[in-house]
């Protein structure tokens, strides 16, 4: 009888020890978030057509352009304690929607919405 139960008991004990070890010592966790950036001028008007670059530890990982609402969404941003993120917003369409100075913003991991106010040149 003991021989029959020996294998299931070993599996149960081995799995339990692994769970206890992970619970006590923790495991690195990377969570995925969406980050929304809204670009506005001094009068709170959205700015369309801005180039927004997302950087992870000083490496460019994504580029998007603001829509008619002045917004861009970066999906599936992995965050952990080892990663620092920033966004760089720049006007690339010359004077089509006005001429604005570039802006660099550090991203805080607990926030999912960033409002960037750009000054006209």
C-alpha positions in Angstrom: 0.0 0.0 0.0 2.8 2.4 0.9 4.5 1.7 -2.5 1.3 2.9 -4.3 1.2 6.1 -2.3 4.9 6.8 -2.3 5.0 8.5 -5.8 2.0 10.9 -5.2 3.3 11.8 -1.7 6.8 12.6 -3.2 5.2 14.8 -5.8 3.1 16.6 -3.3 6.0 17.2 -0.9 8.3 18.4 -3.7 5.6 20.8 -5.1 4.9 22.1 -1.6 8.5 22.8 -0.9 8.8 24.8 -4.2 5.8 26.9 -3.3 7.0 27.6 0.2 10.5 28.6 -1.1 8.9 31.0 -3.7 6.6 32.5 -1.1 9.4 33.0 1.5 12.0 34.4 -0.8 9.9 35.9 -3.5 10.4 35.8 -7.2 11.1 38.7 -9.6 7.8 39.9 -11.0 7.3 41.8 -14.3 3.9 43.3 -14.8 2.5 44.5 -18.1 0.8 47.9 -18.2 -0.6 50.3 -20.8 0.8 53.8 -20.7 -1.2 56.7 -22.2 0.5 60.0 -23.1 -1.6 63.1 -23.8 0.2 66.0 -25.4 -1.3 69.5 -25.1 -0.3 73.1 -25.7 -0.4 75.9 -23.1 -4.2 76.4 -23.6 -5.0 72.7 -23.0 -5.6 72.0 -26.7 -4.5 68.5 -27.9 -1.7 68.4 -30.4 -1.9 65.9 -33.2 1.0 64.4 -35.1 3.8 64.5 -32.5 6.3 61.8 -32.4 6.5 60.0 -29.0 9.4 57.6 -28.3 9.4 55.2 -25.4 12.7 54.4 -23.9 13.6 51.5 -21.6 16.9 52.0 -19.7 18.0 54.6 -22.4 17.1 52.2 -25.3 14.3 53.2 -27.7 11.8 50.4 -27.7 8.7 51.9 -29.4 7.6 54.9 -31.4 4.1 56.2 -32.0 2.4 59.4 -33.1 -0.3 61.3 -31.3 -3.9 61.1 -32.6 -6.5 63.9 -33.0 -7.0 63.8 -29.2 -3.3 64.3 -28.7 -2.9 60.8 -27.3 -0.8 57.8 -27.9 -1.0 54.5 -26.0 1.9 52.1 -25.4 0.6 48.6 -24.6 2.3 45.8 -22.9 4.9 47.9 -21.1 6.8 45.5 -18.8 7.8 47.0 -15.5 10.1 45.8 -12.8 12.5 47.3 -10.3 15.4 46.9 -12.8 13.8 49.0 -15.6 13.6 52.7 -16.0 11.2 54.2 -18.6 11.0 57.6 -20.2 9.2 59.2 -23.1 10.5 61.8 -25.5 7.9 63.9 -27.3 9.0 65.9 -30.4 7.3 68.0 -33.1 8.2 66.5 -36.5 5.6 68.0 -38.8 7.1 71.5 -38.9 4.4 74.1 -38.6 1.4 72.0 -39.6 -0.1 71.9 -36.1 2.1 74.7 -34.7 5.7 74.5 -33.7 6.5 73.1 -30.3 9.6 72.5 -28.2 10.5 68.9 -27.4 9.9 67.4 -24.0 11.5 64.5 -22.1 9.5 62.9 -19.3 10.5 60.1 -16.9 7.8 57.5 -16.3 6.7 56.5 -12.8 5.8 52.9 -12.7 2.6 53.4 -10.6 1.1 55.8 -13.1 -0.6 54.9 -16.4 -1.5 58.3 -17.7 0.9 61.2 -18.5 0.0 64.6 -19.6 2.7 66.5 -21.4 2.4 70.3 -21.9 4.5 71.6 -24.8 5.5 75.2 -25.2 5.4 76.8 -28.6 8.7 77.8 -30.1 
